[in-house]
Amino acid sequence: MYQVRTCVGCRQSGSRADLLRIVHTQNTLSFDLDKTKPGRGCWIHPKNSCFSAAITGNSIPRALRVKVNVQVQENLREQAEKMLEI
């Protein structure tokens, strides 16, 4: 079955297999590479443009329904740079 998710960066639909999942756990944001961690998550395309739009538009905290400080967002940005080789 084709599971459709929406990217928090570009707001375009995509399959679950094509998107990365971001979860909020214990006051930190992290990528859920296995897509199995419990809790609220949001989805994003593995592209620099989508990630930048999500960070500047503040859509990740809005999608996760949490308040996220700047340091937590910077940690997520560092994870993305390592993983996506931006």
N, C-alpha and C positions, 0 to 999 in steps of 0.2 A: 504494500500500500504506500502511496506517495504522501508523505507527511510534509505539509507546507508550513513554513515559519516566515516571520518578517524580520528583516535586518533592522536593527535600531539605528544604524548609520544612514543608510540610503532609503529606508522604508520600502524596499522592493521585496517581493516574495521570493522564496527559494526553497529548495528541498532541505530537509534536515541534514542530509549527508553533505551538502555543499556549504553549510554555515557552521561557525564555531559557537559554542555555548559559553556564556560568562555567568558565573554564580557568585552570590554574596554569602560568605560563611565566616562567622566569628570576626566581624568588622574588617573583612578584607575581600577584595575582588580577585577572582582567579578564573583562568580558562579551564573548562571541564572537557578535556580532550576525549574522554570516554563517553561523555554525554549521559552519565548515570548518577552524578552526585545529587543528593537530596536538596530540596529547597527551591526557591524561586530563581529562575534563570532568564537570561535574554540571549538573543541570537544576533550574530554579526557575520558579514562576509569577511573572508580573510584577505582584505585589501586595505591598503593604507588610507585611501580616500574614505572608506566607510568608517574606519576606526577614528580618524581625525574628526569626521562629522559627528560621531557619537560622543566624543569627548568634549568638543566645543559646544555642541548643542545640549549638553547635559542630559542626554536621553538614556544613558545607562542607569543612573540613579533613579530616574523617573520610571523606567521599565521594571526595575527591581523593587521599587517602592521603599527606598531607604535613602538616608542622607549619607553622602560619601564625602569625606574631606579630600583636600587636594593631594595629600601624601598618598592616600590609597589609590587615587586615579593615576598618579605618577608611577606607582608600583605596577599597576596594570599596563601602563604604557611601556615600561621596561620589559615586562613579560612579552608583550606583543612584538616589540622590536627584536627580541631574541628569537621568538617563534616564527614570526613572519619575515624576518630578515629585511626590515624596512630601512 
